[in-house]
Each structure stands twice: as C-alpha cells, then as structure tokens.
Amino acid sequence: MVDLVGLTGRENYFPRELSGGQQQRVGIARSLAVEPDIWFLDEPFSALDPLIRKEMQDEFLRLQAVLNKTILFVTHDFDEAIRLADRVAIMKDGIIEQLDTPANIVLNPATEYVRKFTEDVPREKVLKIKSVMEPVGDETDFSDLRVSEDALIETVAEAVLGDPKSVPVLNANDDIVGVVHSSKVIHVLFGENSTLESNA
C-alpha cells in the first residue's frame, strides 16, 4: 500500500515530518490495507488547502484506474463530485433526490432542489464532447485538430472555437466517430441565441 500511494522510503517518518498531502496518502493506504470490497471515503479531502486537494483528487483518479474498485465518495463540494464520479447522488434530509450521471443531473434535474443545487454549475465542466458531436455525414474538409469523445468541453473549447472547420471526434481506438462544430460549443457555453463573430 505504501508503494501504491507513492510513499516508498517514508515508512518510518513521524506524522509531523510529512506534508499534508503525504499524511492524506497515509490515510488512503490505511483504508486500502484491509482490501475492502467497497471503498468508502467520507469527505477525505475537505480539510486540505486547494492545491493539495487538487493533487489528491488526481491521485484518487489514478488509484481508481489502478484498483478498479467500487468507490462511495461523500462530499459537499459539487465540483469535486462531478470531477471524480461516474454517477452522483444528491441527497436532501437523508433522501436521494436524484441519482444520475453528472451531465444528466445538470441538464435534467429531477426536482426543484436539484435544479437549485446545480443551476450555477458551468455545463462545460460536466459535458463531454460526445454529448455535442454530430454525425460525420458527407464532409471531407476536416480540421487538422482532433478531440477525444470523452474530453470535457471546457478542456477543448478554446481550440474548437478557434477553428472554422469541422473538428473530428475520436474514440478510444482513434476512429472518427463524429464531428463537433464551434456553433455547438458556443450553444453550450453561452446559450442558444449566441453567435460566433467572423474573424475575417
């Protein structure tokens, strides 16, 4: 477990000799040492400063990919939830209001409580390119730019908006599975009445 969480060589350090992030890694290693079938984490990063918190979120995603475990992660930080989770449950008074993908919770809130909870969440943070791509059709004049279907819109928006051509969308096998246009990204970012000014 020490190797897994990147603490090799620090096995005999006292807690005061470890950074905040390293101390958090110790906690993660301890929770994994019992080899749980379901890994339960209750507000594990809430006491950390923003930089260490981001580092630990990245570490969590790495461990998730390595361990391939079912993980129940409790947080009051919705941005953290949508960054880390495949599915999000929003609770009120001990009752689940909605259990869904991050994108569906933001786009299709099931209750007024969920709508208010998510109304300020930027859509580009939860929507992936595959949610706004279109079929290839008969197009042949593609952009040289390529984007992954699983890329969050916010991570590629600037590049797509700067390209007047249709941008091919690739799957995990690097096959073209669709195209995305700047107009679609503008719609997500600014609403359906927005238009792109010509750079001519």
Residue frames as a rotation matrix with the C-alpha (Angstrom) as fourth column:
MET 1
0.560 0.828 0.000 0.00
0.828 -0.560 0.000 0.00
0.000 0.000 -1.000 0.00
VAL 2
0.340 -0.536 -0.773 2.89
0.199 -0.762 0.616 2.37
-0.919 -0.363 -0.152 0.75
ASP 3
-0.733 -0.610 0.303 4.24
0.374 0.011 0.927 1.81
-0.569 0.793 0.220 -2.75
LEU 4
-0.206 0.759 0.617 0.78
0.975 0.109 0.191 2.22
0.078 0.642 -0.763 -4.27
VAL 5
0.796 0.588 -0.142 0.25
0.603 -0.791 0.103 5.67
-0.052 -0.167 -0.985 -2.75
GLY 6
0.495 -0.652 0.575 3.78
0.314 -0.483 -0.818 6.88
0.810 0.585 -0.035 -3.51
LEU 7
0.787 -0.187 0.587 5.25
-0.584 -0.531 0.614 6.93
0.197 -0.826 -0.527 0.00
THR 8
0.770 -0.566 -0.295 8.11
0.534 0.824 -0.188 4.49
0.350 -0.013 0.937 -0.51
GLY 9
-0.256 -0.956 0.141 11.04
0.569 -0.267 -0.777 5.49
0.781 -0.119 0.613 1.71
ARG 10
-0.468 0.148 0.871 8.88
-0.543 -0.826 -0.152 7.33
0.697 -0.544 0.467 4.22
GLU 11
0.158 0.599 -0.785 7.64
0.216 0.755 0.620 4.30
0.964 -0.267 -0.010 6.16
ASN 12
-0.035 -0.271 -0.962 9.41
0.965 0.240 -0.102 5.35
0.258 -0.932 0.253 9.39
TYR 13
-0.730 -0.165 0.664 8.60
0.124 -0.986 -0.109 9.08
0.672 0.003 0.740 9.26
PHE 14
-0.644 0.566 -0.515 6.56
0.573 -0.089 -0.815 10.65
-0.507 -0.819 -0.267 12.05
PRO 15
0.294 0.858 0.422 3.33
0.948 -0.205 -0.246 12.40
-0.124 0.472 -0.873 11.01
ARG 16
0.695 -0.029 -0.718 4.87
0.135 -0.976 0.170 15.83
-0.706 -0.215 -0.675 11.73
GLU 17
-0.369 -0.920 -0.131 7.58
-0.094 -0.103 0.990 15.03
-0.925 0.378 -0.048 9.17
LEU 18
-0.530 0.286 0.798 5.05
0.818 0.418 0.394 14.51
-0.221 0.862 -0.456 6.37
SER 19
-0.961 0.278 -0.003 3.30
-0.259 -0.891 0.373 17.16
0.101 0.359 0.928 4.30
GLY 20
-0.294 0.937 0.190 -0.48
-0.686 -0.069 -0.724 17.48
-0.665 -0.343 0.663 4.38
GLY 21
0.345 0.405 -0.847 -0.77
-0.915 0.346 -0.207 15.57
0.209 0.846 0.490 1.11
GLN 22
-0.518 -0.615 -0.595 1.54
-0.413 0.789 -0.456 12.82
0.749 0.009 -0.662 2.36
GLN 23
-0.860 0.277 0.428 -0.50
-0.369 0.241 -0.898 12.49
-0.352 -0.930 -0.105 5.55
GLN 24
0.153 0.966 -0.207 -3.61
-0.868 0.031 -0.495 12.12
-0.472 0.256 0.844 3.43
ARG 25
0.076 -0.219 -0.973 -1.87
-0.749 0.631 -0.201 9.39
0.658 0.744 -0.116 1.42
VAL 26
-0.924 -0.372 0.093 -1.21
-0.322 0.621 -0.715 7.53
0.209 -0.690 -0.693 4.68
GLY 27
-0.384 0.869 0.313 -4.93
-0.570 0.043 -0.820 7.62
-0.726 -0.493 0.479 5.39
ILE 28
0.387 0.493 -0.779 -5.68
-0.921 0.238 -0.307 6.29
0.034 0.837 0.546 1.91
ALA 29
-0.407 -0.633 -0.659 -3.13
-0.551 0.745 -0.375 3.49
0.729 0.211 -0.652 2.33
ARG 30
-0.900 0.104 0.424 -4.64
-0.353 0.399 -0.847 2.52
-0.257 -0.911 -0.322 5.71
SER 31
0.016 1.000 0.026 -8.14
-0.730 0.029 -0.683 2.36
-0.684 -0.008 0.730 4.25
LEU 32
0.427 0.103 -0.898 -6.94
-0.836 0.423 -0.349 0.16
0.344 0.900 0.267 1.38
ALA 33
-0.596 -0.798 0.090 -4.84
-0.766 0.531 -0.362 -2.17
0.241 -0.284 -0.928 3.55
VAL 34
-0.435 0.512 0.741 -7.93
-0.407 0.622 -0.669 -4.13
-0.803 -0.592 -0.062 4.63
GLU 35
-1.000 -0.016 0.019 -8.73
0.011 0.377 0.926 -4.78
-0.022 0.926 -0.377 0.94
PRO 36
-0.407 0.912 -0.049 -12.32
-0.217 -0.148 -0.965 -3.50
-0.887 -0.382 0.258 1.08
ASP 37
-0.366 0.400 0.840 -14.85
0.858 0.495 0.138 -4.74
-0.361 0.771 -0.524 -1.49
ILE 38
0.546 0.502 0.671 -16.35
0.655 -0.755 0.033 -1.25
0.523 0.421 -0.741 -1.49
TRP 39
-0.563 -0.800 -0.206 -14.03
0.794 -0.456 -0.402 1.68
0.228 -0.390 0.892 -0.75
PHE 40
0.567 0.823 -0.014 -15.93
0.759 -0.516 0.397 4.21
0.320 -0.236 -0.918 1.37
LEU 41
-0.627 -0.779 0.022 -14.46
0.736 -0.602 -0.310 7.72
0.254 -0.178 0.951 1.64
ASP 42
0.491 0.835 -0.248 -16.24
0.866 -0.436 0.246 10.33
0.097 -0.335 -0.937 3.78
GLU 43
0.991 -0.068 0.113 -15.09
-0.063 -0.997 -0.051 13.90
0.117 0.044 -0.992 3.00
PRO 44
0.593 -0.795 -0.125 -11.46
0.791 0.546 0.278 12.73
-0.153 -0.264 0.952 2.63
PHE 45
-0.325 -0.798 0.508 -10.09
0.884 -0.447 -0.137 15.99
0.336 0.405 0.850 1.20
SER 46
0.591 0.739 0.324 -12.26
0.609 -0.672 0.422 18.60
0.530 -0.052 -0.847 2.92
ALA 47
0.832 -0.272 -0.484 -9.55
0.314 -0.488 0.814 19.83
-0.458 -0.829 -0.321 5.33
LEU 48
-0.073 -0.936 0.344 -6.88
0.882 0.101 0.460 20.30
-0.466 0.337 0.818 2.65
ASP 49
-0.144 -0.035 -0.989 -5.87
-0.216 -0.974 0.066 23.55
-0.966 0.223 0.133 1.00
PRO 50
0.685 0.625 -0.374 -6.92
-0.474 -0.009 -0.881 23.92
-0.554 0.780 0.290 -2.68
LEU 51
0.118 -0.706 -0.698 -3.57
-0.963 0.091 -0.255 22.92
0.244 0.702 -0.669 -4.21
ILE 52
-0.828 -0.409 0.383 -3.17
-0.516 0.822 -0.239 19.77
-0.218 -0.396 -0.892 -2.10
ARG 53
-0.016 0.917 0.399 -6.83
-0.292 0.377 -0.879 18.97
-0.956 -0.130 0.262 -2.64
LYS 54
0.637 0.192 -0.747 -6.38
-0.757 -0.026 -0.653 19.08
-0.145 0.981 0.129 -6.43
GLU 55
-0.394 -0.867 -0.303 -3.27
-0.870 0.459 -0.181 16.87
0.296 0.193 -0.936 -6.07
MET 56
-0.748 0.138 0.649 -5.22
-0.321 0.780 -0.537 14.33
-0.580 -0.610 -0.540 -4.00
GLN 57
0.417 0.905 -0.085 -8.11
-0.473 0.136 -0.870 14.33
-0.776 0.403 0.485 -6.47
ASP 58
0.311 -0.417 -0.854 -5.62
-0.905 0.146 -0.400 13.49
0.292 0.897 -0.332 -9.23
GLU 59
-0.759 -0.625 0.181 -4.18
-0.646 0.690 -0.327 10.75
0.079 -0.365 -0.927 -7.01
PHE 60
-0.252 0.772 0.583 -7.67
-0.387 0.472 -0.792 9.41
-0.887 -0.425 0.180 -6.34
LEU 61
0.657 0.509 -0.556 -8.39
-0.682 0.089 -0.726 9.18
-0.320 0.856 0.406 -10.07
ARG 62
-0.169 -0.804 -0.570 -5.08
-0.869 0.394 -0.298 7.35
0.464 0.445 -0.766 -10.60
LEU 63
-0.831 -0.133 0.540 -5.87
-0.456 0.719 -0.525 4.86
-0.319 -0.682 -0.658 -7.83
GLN 64
0.171 0.975 0.144 -9.38
-0.537 0.214 -0.816 4.39
-0.826 0.063 0.560 -9.17
ALA 65
0.527 -0.028 -0.849 -7.95
-0.830 0.195 -0.522 3.38
0.180 0.980 0.080 -12.55
VAL 66
-0.518 -0.825 -0.225 -5.40
-0.716 0.562 -0.414 1.03
0.468 -0.054 -0.882 -10.95
LEU 67
-0.841 0.140 0.522 -7.69
-0.368 0.558 -0.743 -0.63
-0.396 -0.818 -0.418 -8.39
ASN 68
-0.661 0.664 -0.351 -10.90
-0.307 0.187 0.933 -0.79
0.685 0.724 0.080 -10.42
LYS 69
-0.829 0.363 -0.426 -12.96
0.556 0.455 -0.695 -0.82
-0.058 -0.813 -0.579 -7.20
THR 70
0.200 0.915 0.349 -16.46
0.622 -0.394 0.676 0.36
0.757 0.082 -0.649 -6.44
ILE 71
-0.795 -0.543 -0.272 -16.00
0.574 -0.527 -0.627 3.61
0.197 -0.655 0.730 -4.52
LEU 72
0.458 0.888 0.038 -18.53
0.780 -0.422 0.462 5.57
0.426 -0.182 -0.886 -2.50
PHE 73
-0.655 -0.754 0.053 -17.22
0.697 -0.629 -0.343 9.11
0.292 -0.187 0.938 -2.09
VAL 74
0.445 0.818 -0.365 -19.06
0.895 -0.415 0.161 11.56
-0.020 -0.399 -0.917 0.17
THR 75
-0.745 -0.667 -0.017 -18.52
0.666 -0.745 0.035 15.28
-0.036 0.015 0.999 -0.45
HIS 76
0.274 0.793 -0.544 -20.32
0.606 -0.581 -0.543 18.60
-0.747 -0.180 -0.640 -0.13
ASP 77
-0.312 -0.493 -0.812 -18.25
-0.382 -0.717 0.583 20.02
-0.870 0.492 0.036 -3.00
PHE 78
0.672 0.691 0.266 -20.27
-0.035 0.389 -0.921 19.57
-0.740 0.609 0.286 -6.20
ASP 79
0.568 -0.555 -0.608 -17.30
-0.816 -0.282 -0.504 20.48
0.108 0.783 -0.613 -8.42
GLU 80
-0.507 -0.759 0.407 -15.36
-0.814 0.577 0.062 17.67
-0.282 -0.300 -0.911 -6.73
ALA 81
-0.020 0.605 0.796 -18.26
-0.153 0.785 -0.600 15.27
-0.988 -0.134 0.077 -7.22
ILE 82
0.887 0.437 -0.151 -18.62
-0.197 0.061 -0.979 15.92
-0.419 0.897 0.141 -10.94
ARG 83
0.231 -0.880 -0.416 -14.85
-0.962 -0.141 -0.236 15.69
0.149 0.454 -0.878 -11.44
LEU 84
-0.645 -0.633 0.429 -14.47
-0.734 0.670 -0.114 12.34
-0.216 -0.388 -0.896 -9.69
ALA 85
-0.325 0.608 0.724 -17.75
-0.262 0.678 -0.687 10.47
-0.909 -0.413 -0.061 -10.11
ASP 86
-0.975 0.186 0.120 -19.33
0.190 0.424 0.886 8.31
0.113 0.887 -0.449 -12.78
ARG 87
-0.017 0.999 0.048 -22.68
0.522 -0.032 0.852 8.76
0.853 0.040 -0.521 -11.01
VAL 88
-0.911 -0.236 0.338 -23.76
-0.100 -0.669 -0.736 11.35
0.400 -0.705 0.586 -8.46
ALA 89
-0.050 0.896 -0.441 -26.47
0.846 0.272 0.458 11.07
0.530 -0.351 -0.772 -5.81
ILE 90
-0.704 -0.058 0.708 -27.84
-0.210 -0.935 -0.285 14.35
0.678 -0.350 0.646 -4.42
MET 91
-0.347 0.532 -0.772 -29.47
0.821 0.570 0.023 13.94
0.453 -0.626 -0.635 -1.02
LYS 92
-0.494 0.283 0.822 -31.83
-0.444 -0.895 0.042 16.13
0.747 -0.344 0.568 0.98
ASP 93
0.044 0.500 0.865 -32.92
-0.999 0.014 0.042 15.26
0.009 -0.866 0.500 4.53
GLY 94
-0.431 -0.354 0.830 -31.50
-0.508 0.855 0.101 11.76
-0.746 -0.378 -0.549 4.15
ILE 95
0.459 0.643 0.613 -33.43
0.260 0.563 -0.785 11.02
-0.849 0.520 0.091 0.95
ILE 96
-0.656 -0.691 0.304 -31.87
0.453 -0.039 0.890 10.70
-0.603 0.722 0.339 -2.51
GLU 97
0.145 0.678 -0.721 -33.38
-0.282 -0.670 -0.687 13.38
-0.949 0.302 0.094 -4.75
GLN 98
0.862 0.072 -0.501 -31.59
-0.506 0.144 -0.850 12.20
0.011 0.987 0.161 -7.89
LEU 99
0.124 -0.820 0.558 -29.05
-0.098 0.550 0.830 9.52
-0.987 -0.158 -0.012 -8.77
ASP 100
0.945 0.237 0.225 -27.65
0.223 0.038 -0.974 10.03
-0.240 0.971 -0.017 -12.25
THR 101
0.080 -0.921 0.382 -24.62
0.978 -0.001 -0.208 10.89
0.191 0.390 0.901 -14.36
PRO 102
-0.444 -0.299 -0.845 -23.13
0.552 -0.834 0.005 14.33
-0.706 -0.464 0.535 -13.68
ALA 103
-0.997 0.041 0.066 -24.26
0.032 -0.558 0.829 15.56
0.071 0.829 0.555 -17.11
ASN 104
-0.343 0.938 -0.051 -27.87
0.513 0.233 0.826 14.44
0.787 0.257 -0.561 -16.62
ILE 105
-0.002 0.308 -0.952 -28.07
0.978 -0.198 -0.066 15.95
-0.209 -0.931 -0.300 -13.16
VAL 106
-0.670 -0.314 -0.672 -27.00
0.237 -0.949 0.207 19.34
-0.703 -0.021 0.711 -14.56
LEU 107
-0.960 0.241 -0.140 -29.06
-0.216 -0.331 0.919 19.17
0.175 0.913 0.370 -17.77
ASN 108
-0.167 0.940 -0.297 -32.15
-0.150 0.273 0.950 17.34
0.974 0.203 0.096 -16.46
PRO 109
-0.910 -0.176 0.375 -32.63
-0.378 -0.017 -0.926 18.00
0.169 -0.984 -0.051 -12.73
ALA 110
-0.614 0.675 -0.409 -35.33
0.500 0.734 0.460 15.71
0.611 0.078 -0.788 -11.34
THR 111
0.303 0.706 -0.640 -36.54
0.952 -0.203 0.228 18.08
0.031 -0.679 -0.733 -8.60
GLU 112
0.822 0.059 0.566 -36.56
0.107 -0.993 -0.052 21.77
0.559 0.104 -0.823 -7.79
TYR 113
0.827 -0.557 0.083 -33.96
-0.172 -0.110 0.979 21.14
-0.536 -0.824 -0.186 -5.07
VAL 114
0.175 -0.779 0.602 -31.58
0.744 0.505 0.437 19.55
-0.644 0.372 0.668 -7.58
ARG 115
0.468 0.047 0.882 -32.20
0.765 -0.521 -0.378 22.38
0.442 0.852 -0.281 -10.05
LYS 116
0.939 -0.107 0.327 -31.27
-0.232 -0.898 0.375 24.99
0.253 -0.428 -0.868 -7.45
PHE 117
0.657 -0.716 0.235 -28.30
0.073 0.371 0.926 22.90
-0.751 -0.591 0.296 -6.35
THR 118
-0.061 -0.706 0.705 -26.88
0.777 0.409 0.478 22.76
-0.626 0.578 0.524 -9.87
GLU 119
0.807 0.539 0.243 -28.08
0.553 -0.541 -0.634 25.98
-0.210 0.646 -0.734 -11.54
ASP 120
0.780 -0.549 -0.301 -24.71
-0.530 -0.835 0.151 27.71
-0.334 0.042 -0.942 -11.19
VAL 121
0.148 -0.738 0.659 -22.64
0.150 0.675 0.722 24.75
-0.977 -0.008 0.211 -12.40
PRO 122
-0.095 -0.238 -0.967 -20.94
-0.865 -0.460 0.198 25.57
-0.492 0.855 -0.162 -15.74
ARG 123
0.831 0.532 0.161 -22.14
-0.383 0.758 -0.528 23.00
-0.403 0.377 0.834 -18.28
GLU 124
0.567 -0.665 -0.486 -18.75
-0.546 0.138 -0.826 22.80
0.616 0.734 -0.285 -19.94
LYS 125
-0.325 -0.701 0.635 -17.37
-0.943 0.188 -0.275 21.28
0.073 -0.688 -0.722 -16.72
VAL 126
-0.198 0.335 0.921 -19.67
-0.450 0.804 -0.389 18.24
-0.871 -0.492 -0.008 -16.93
LEU 127
0.821 0.570 -0.027 -20.50
-0.266 0.340 -0.902 17.74
-0.505 0.748 0.431 -20.58
LYS 128
-0.195 -0.868 0.456 -18.21
0.201 0.420 0.885 15.68
-0.960 0.264 0.092 -22.77
ILE 129
-0.665 -0.163 -0.729 -17.60
-0.600 -0.465 0.651 16.28
-0.445 0.870 0.211 -26.46
LYS 130
-0.954 0.293 0.058 -19.62
0.276 0.790 0.548 13.19
0.115 0.539 -0.834 -27.39
SER 131
-0.264 0.909 -0.323 -22.74
0.723 -0.035 -0.690 14.90
-0.639 -0.415 -0.648 -25.99
VAL 132
0.325 0.378 -0.867 -22.49
-0.192 -0.871 -0.451 17.69
-0.926 0.313 -0.210 -28.61
MET 133
-0.756 -0.645 -0.113 -20.89
-0.254 0.130 0.958 15.91
-0.603 0.753 -0.262 -31.57
GLU 134
0.375 0.846 -0.378 -22.78
-0.706 -0.004 -0.709 15.27
-0.601 0.533 0.596 -34.81
PRO 135
0.609 -0.126 0.783 -22.57
0.406 0.898 -0.171 12.50
-0.681 0.422 0.598 -37.43
VAL 136
-0.443 -0.891 -0.104 -19.76
0.290 -0.252 0.923 12.82
-0.848 0.379 0.370 -39.96
GLY 137
0.613 0.750 -0.247 -22.08
-0.043 -0.281 -0.959 12.85
-0.789 0.599 -0.141 -42.99
ASP 138
0.780 -0.250 0.574 -20.54
0.625 0.268 -0.733 13.70
0.029 0.930 0.365 -46.38
GLU 139
0.886 -0.446 -0.124 -17.96
-0.409 -0.880 0.240 16.16
-0.217 -0.162 -0.963 -45.04
THR 140
0.684 -0.728 0.057 -14.41
0.673 0.599 -0.434 15.88
0.282 0.335 0.899 -46.33
ASP 141
0.052 -0.661 0.749 -12.87
0.099 -0.743 -0.662 19.23
0.994 0.109 0.027 -45.37
PHE 142
0.747 0.219 -0.627 -11.90
0.582 0.241 0.777 18.48
0.322 -0.945 0.053 -41.78
SER 143
0.740 -0.533 0.409 -9.79
-0.650 -0.724 0.233 20.45
0.172 -0.438 -0.882 -39.37
ASP 144
-0.054 -0.845 -0.532 -6.33
-0.230 0.529 -0.817 19.13
0.972 0.078 -0.223 -38.54
LEU 145
-0.524 -0.051 0.850 -7.41
-0.842 -0.120 -0.526 19.29
0.129 -0.991 0.020 -34.89
ARG 146
-0.208 0.468 -0.859 -8.62
0.052 0.882 0.468 16.05
0.977 0.053 -0.207 -33.28
VAL 147
-0.398 0.118 0.910 -10.52
-0.884 -0.312 -0.347 15.75
0.243 -0.943 0.229 -29.98
SER 148
-0.969 0.042 -0.244 -11.49
0.108 0.958 -0.265 12.77
0.223 -0.283 -0.933 -27.86
GLU 149
-0.147 0.989 0.019 -15.16
0.080 -0.008 0.997 11.95
0.986 0.148 -0.078 -27.43
ASP 150
0.394 0.268 -0.879 -14.53
0.826 0.315 0.467 11.71
0.402 -0.910 -0.097 -23.68
ALA 151
-0.739 -0.670 0.078 -12.85
0.588 -0.697 -0.411 15.14
0.329 -0.258 0.908 -23.37
LEU 152
0.036 0.702 -0.711 -14.73
0.797 -0.450 -0.403 17.64
-0.603 -0.552 -0.576 -21.22
ILE 153
0.615 0.289 0.733 -15.89
0.735 -0.546 -0.402 20.58
0.284 0.786 -0.548 -23.33
GLU 154
0.963 -0.220 -0.155 -14.02
-0.123 -0.873 0.473 23.05
-0.240 -0.436 -0.867 -21.13
THR 155
0.240 -0.950 0.202 -10.70
0.143 0.240 0.960 21.37
-0.960 -0.201 0.193 -21.93
VAL 156
-0.495 -0.427 0.757 -11.02
0.761 0.209 0.615 21.74
-0.421 0.880 0.221 -25.73
ALA 157
0.522 0.849 -0.089 -13.43
0.698 -0.484 -0.528 24.66
-0.491 0.214 -0.845 -26.14
GLU 158
0.348 -0.429 -0.834 -10.78
-0.275 -0.897 0.347 27.26
-0.896 0.108 -0.430 -26.92
ALA 159
-0.721 -0.675 0.158 -9.20
-0.096 0.323 0.941 25.11
-0.686 0.664 -0.298 -29.64
VAL 160
-0.367 0.665 0.651 -12.56
0.875 0.483 0.000 24.21
-0.315 0.569 -0.759 -31.23
LEU 161
0.609 0.646 -0.460 -13.81
0.493 -0.763 -0.418 27.82
-0.621 0.028 -0.783 -31.17
GLY 162
0.099 -0.675 -0.731 -10.63
-0.429 -0.692 0.581 28.92
-0.898 0.256 -0.358 -32.93
ASP 163
-0.854 -0.399 0.333 -11.16
0.066 0.552 0.831 26.53
-0.515 0.732 -0.445 -35.82
PRO 164
-0.336 0.768 -0.545 -13.65
-0.852 -0.495 -0.173 27.35
-0.402 0.406 0.820 -38.58
LYS 165
-0.404 0.129 -0.906 -13.73
-0.634 0.674 0.379 23.76
0.659 0.727 -0.191 -39.88
SER 166
0.757 0.653 -0.007 -15.49
-0.504 0.592 0.629 20.68
0.415 -0.473 0.777 -38.53
VAL 167
-0.245 -0.866 0.436 -13.33
-0.959 0.150 -0.241 19.05
0.143 -0.477 -0.867 -35.87
PRO 168
0.055 0.240 -0.969 -13.20
-0.267 0.939 0.218 15.23
0.962 0.247 0.116 -35.98
VAL 169
0.276 0.122 0.953 -14.06
-0.961 0.065 0.269 13.41
-0.029 -0.990 0.135 -32.75
LEU 170
-0.286 -0.523 -0.803 -12.13
-0.524 0.786 -0.326 10.23
0.802 0.328 -0.499 -31.96
ASN 171
0.868 0.494 0.050 -12.98
-0.341 0.521 0.783 7.22
0.361 -0.697 0.620 -29.82
ALA 172
0.614 -0.640 0.462 -10.53
-0.458 0.188 0.869 5.23
-0.643 -0.745 -0.178 -27.72
ASN 173
0.315 -0.470 0.825 -9.32
0.632 0.752 0.187 3.41
-0.708 0.462 0.534 -30.85
ASP 174
-0.518 -0.507 -0.690 -8.64
-0.041 -0.790 0.611 6.71
-0.855 0.345 0.388 -32.65
ASP 175
-0.557 0.465 0.688 -11.54
0.830 0.270 0.488 6.09
0.041 0.843 -0.536 -35.06
ILE 176
-0.946 0.309 0.095 -13.54
-0.299 -0.948 0.110 9.12
0.124 0.075 0.989 -36.18
VAL 177
-0.650 0.746 -0.144 -17.00
0.755 0.612 -0.238 8.74
-0.090 -0.263 -0.961 -34.63
GLY 178
0.537 0.843 -0.023 -18.37
0.831 -0.533 -0.159 12.22
-0.146 0.066 -0.987 -35.29
VAL 179
-0.428 -0.627 0.651 -17.57
0.640 -0.719 -0.272 15.89
0.638 0.300 0.709 -35.70
VAL 180
0.175 0.456 -0.873 -18.01
0.883 -0.465 -0.066 18.92
-0.436 -0.759 -0.484 -33.49
HIS 181
0.031 -0.063 0.998 -18.65
0.700 -0.711 -0.066 22.45
0.714 0.700 0.022 -34.70
SER 182
-0.900 -0.436 0.014 -17.86
0.316 -0.675 -0.666 25.72
0.300 -0.595 0.746 -32.95
SER 183
-0.393 0.827 0.402 -21.57
-0.529 -0.561 0.637 26.63
0.753 0.038 0.657 -33.03
LYS 184
0.427 0.529 -0.733 -22.39
0.241 0.715 0.656 23.67
0.872 -0.457 0.178 -30.77
VAL 185
-0.325 -0.640 -0.697 -19.72
0.887 0.050 -0.459 24.66
0.328 -0.767 0.551 -28.27
ILE 186
-0.890 0.059 0.452 -20.99
-0.102 -0.992 -0.070 28.26
0.444 -0.109 0.889 -28.31
HIS 187
0.079 0.996 -0.036 -24.51
-0.309 0.059 0.949 26.98
0.948 -0.064 0.312 -27.58
VAL 188
0.352 -0.009 -0.936 -23.25
0.711 0.653 0.261 25.09
0.609 -0.757 0.236 -24.53
LEU 189
-0.563 -0.735 -0.378 -21.10
0.808 -0.393 -0.439 27.96
0.174 -0.552 0.815 -23.27
PHE 190
-0.988 0.026 -0.155 -23.34
-0.002 -0.988 -0.155 30.94
-0.157 -0.153 0.976 -23.93
GLY 191
-0.216 0.976 0.029 -26.85
-0.021 0.025 -0.999 29.75
-0.976 -0.216 0.015 -24.79
GLU 192
-0.046 0.265 0.963 -28.78
0.809 0.576 -0.120 29.08
-0.586 0.773 -0.241 -27.95
ASN 193
0.888 0.457 0.050 -29.03
0.402 -0.719 -0.567 32.71
-0.223 0.524 -0.822 -29.10
SER 194
0.317 -0.855 -0.411 -25.28
-0.214 -0.487 0.847 33.23
-0.924 -0.181 -0.337 -29.23
THR 195
0.978 -0.099 0.184 -23.38
0.203 0.245 -0.948 33.54
0.049 0.965 0.259 -32.49
LEU 196
0.201 -0.977 -0.066 -19.70
0.735 0.106 0.669 33.47
-0.647 -0.183 0.740 -33.37
GLU 197
0.690 -0.028 -0.724 -18.27
-0.310 -0.914 -0.261 36.66
-0.654 0.404 -0.639 -34.78
SER 198
0.898 -0.370 0.236 -16.33
0.388 0.418 -0.821 36.33
0.205 0.829 0.519 -38.00
ASN 199
0.375 -0.858 -0.351 -12.56
0.384 -0.201 0.901 36.61
-0.844 -0.473 0.254 -37.74
ALA 200
0.241 -0.260 0.935 -12.34
0.969 0.004 -0.248 37.78
0.060 0.966 0.253 -41.35
